[in-house]
Amino acid sequence: MSPKLKIGLLVSGHVVAGLVLARGTLRETALTPVFPSFPIAMFGLFALVFAEAGLIGIWGGLSSTRPLWRILATCAATGYIGGIQVTAMRITEKSILFLIIALTSSTILVVLSGLRLSRRKLRLANLVNEPMASEGFQFSLWHLFLATTAVAVLLAIGRGMPPISSPRAKDLLVSAIFPPCLIMVELATLWAALGIGRATSRLVVVVPTAFIVGMMPMFLVDPASGGRILLWSVIVGVQAIITACSLLVVRSCGWRLVSGAGGVADEQPDGIESLPQPPSP
């Protein structure tokens, strides 16, 4: 199967899954006056949209398309998936939900763009053309554990603070806590799936860690709700699985994260081919 066909099928799968889950979420919330006890489509939509927000940011930060087009495409795709999410959800805090999605994709774009413009010159390259490329996104599993521990300690400190009674303050707290956790999961999954090293040995650590990271925000936002803590653990874990599967498709086309100059289409027209368009629902 050709790489273009693989990417096309991947994008189509995201589009179809997003529409199906959005329709299912609308049906679940319409059948009952309150949220059903286990709305599968709703949780699936959360995981899919968060994963797609990360994938859009990854594409925006690493694509060889011209910067202006990358920014515009990232904004449009983020607006689209955010619009689907908030339209399907029957909640009042739609602006907070949209803000979490936008912060996730835009922050990843900025981080990867900064690494791309730094001395390391992080980029995606096809190893068919560059078999001797060096590892571009280097950190170890110990770094992942340390980052997770740091987040856990900060949330534990926050949990020890007086509870927040203002709904507005709680909304702001949610928008400040969730994006860093989602971003950490997306970047760790990117490193695991597209690094030059073995993807399997990295993903068997990164994906289970994502389930742990998913528990952390709810310990601070709503520590009394054990059910919500478990559900968000599942949502973030499934998000990591979706991201990993999507990036493994890209990996099967020969793309890897590498460092060093060369191969950037908007800087050297004869370099590596342009990256595929980002998946969107």
N, C-alpha and C positions, 0 to 999 in steps of 0.2 A: 504494500500500500504506500502511495506517495506521501511525503510529508504534508503537502498542501491538503490532500484529502483527509489526513488524520486531524489536522487543525480545523478544517471545515466541519468535520463530524463532531469535534469537541465543542466548537462554538454552537453548533446546532443543538447538541445535547443540553448545553446550558440554557439556551433559549427555550426549548421545549419544557425542560424541568422547571424553569422559573414560572412559566405560564401555567403549567399544571398545578404546581404548589400554590400559586396565588389564587387560582380558582378554587382549589380545595380549602384554602384558608377562609375565603369568603363564604363558602358553603358551611364550614364548621361554625363560624361565628354567627351565621344567619339562622341556624337550626336551634340555637339555645339562647336564652336571654343573657347568659353569662358565658364566659369561656368554658368550653368542654374540659373535662378532667384531664384528658390526654390528647390534645389537638396535634396529631402527627404532622399534618400538612403545615401547620403554623410553625412548628419547631424545625421542620425541614426547610421551610422558606427562610427562616432566620439563618440557619447554617449555610444555605446556598448563597444568600445575598452577602453575608459577611465574607465568605470565601471569594466571591466574585469581586467584592470591593478590594480585597487584597490583590487579586489577579490583575485587576485594572490598574492599580497602583504600580505593580511590578512591570506591567507592559509600559506604562507611562514613564517609568524611571529608566528602563533598559532598552526600549525600542530605538531603532536607528532612524525613525522618522524625524523630521525636523521638529525642534522644540515647540514651536507655536502649535503645530498640528497635534502633537502629543498632548499638550495641555488642554486644548479644545476637545479632543476626543475623550480624554480622561474625565473632564467635567461633564460632557454629554452622557457618557456611559454611566458615570456615578449618579447623575440625575435620573437616568432611566431606571436603574435598579433600585434606587432609593424611592422613586415614585411608585414602582410596583409594590415595594415592601409596605410603605405607609398607606397606600390605597387598599391593600388587602387586609390591613390590621384595623380592627375596630377599637382604637384606643385614642385617648385625648392627647397623649404626649408624642404626637407624630413628629413635631419639630426636633425633639431630642433624639428620636430614633434616626431621623434623617441626618442629624448632626454627627451621630456616631459613625454612620456609614461614610459620610463625606470626610470626616477626620481620618478614618482608617485609610482610605484610598489616597488622599492628598498627602498624608504624612509619609506613607511608603514611597510615593513618587518623589517627595523631597529628599528622603534619606538615600534612595538609590541614585537619584540624580547627583547628589553631593558626592557619593562614592564614585560615580562615573566620571565626575570632573576632578576628582582628587588625584594625587600622585599614583594611586593604585590603578586608576582607570578601569574600574569594574565594568564589565560588559558581558553580553551573551555572544558566544561564538560557536560556529559549527565545527566540531572537531574533525569532520571530514576534510576541511580546509586547513585546520590548525591542529595537527595531531600532537604537537609538543607544547601546547598552551599550559600555562601554570594556573594553579588554583587561585580564584579571584576573590572568593568570599570566605575568608578563613576565620573560623572560631571553633572551639572544641566543644564537646559535650559538657565539659566542666563549666564552660562559659554559660551554657544554657541552664545548667543547674544553679549556678550563682545568680543569674538573672531572675530565675523563678524564686529563689530564696529571698532575694532582695525585695521583690514584689510582695511576697508573703509577709515579710517583716513589716513593711510599710503598712499593709492592710491590717495587720495585727495591732499596730500602734493606733491606726485610725479607729479600729473597733473598740479600743479602750477609751476613746473620747466620748463625751456626752452625746446621746442620740440626737439626730436631726429631726425636728418636728415640722419644719416648713416644707411643703411640697415643692416649692420653687427651688429651695436649697438642695433637696434630694435629687431633683432633676439635673441640676448642675453637677452634683456629685457623680451621678450616673454617667453623664457625658464626659467627665474627666477621668473616670476609672476604667470604663470598658475599652475605649480605643487603644490605650497602651497594651492591654492584655491581648487584644485581637491582633495588633501590629506585631507583637513579639511572636505570636504563633505563626503568622504569615511569613515573617522573615526567617524564622527557624526552619519552617517547612521548605522555603525557597532554597536555603542552604543545603538541606538534606536531600532534596529531590534533584537539584541541578548542579550540585558540586561535582568536581571531577572524581572524588572518592566514591566508594560504594554507597548507593542510595539506600539499600535495604538496611544496612547496619545503622544508618543514621535515623531512618524513619521509625525503626522499632523503638527508638528512644523519644524522638520528637513527638510522635502522635500520642502515646500514652501521657506524656507530659502536658499536652494540650488539654486533656481531660482534667488534670489537676489545676491548670491555669484557669479553666472555666469556672471552677468553684470559688476562686478568690474574690472577685468583685462582690458577689452576693453576701459574703461574710461581713462586708462592711456596709453594704446598702440595706440588706434585710437579714441580719444574722439569725432571726428567730424562725425563718422559713427554710427548713431542711429540704422540703420538696423542690423549691425553686433553685436552691444551690445545686441539687442533683441534676435538674433539668438544664441549667446553664452549663454544667459540666458536659452533658451530652451534646448540647448545641455547639460549643466551642470544639469539642473533640471531633464531631462530625464535620465541622468547618475545616479542620486540619486534614481530615481524610479526603474531602472533596478537593481541597487545594493540592494535596499530594498527588492524587490521581490525575488531575489536570496537568500538573507539571511533569509527571512521568510520561504523559503523552508527548509533551514538548521534548523531554529528554530522549524519547525513542526516535525523534527526528534528528538527533545529533547535537542539539544545543546544550551548552554548558556555561556556567559562570566562570569567567577567566579574568585575569588582570593583564595590564600592559596595553601599550598603544597599538593602533591598527585595527582595521575592520569595522570602523564606525561609519555608516553610510553618510551621515550628515557632515562628517569631517573629511572622509576620504571616499569619493564616489565609487572607487573600484574595490571597496572592501567587501565585507560579508554581506549577504543578502539581507533585506529588511526583515524584521520580525513580523510574525503574523498579527492580525488585529486581535484585540483583547476579547475574551468571551463576555457576553452580556446576555441577560435573560430575555 
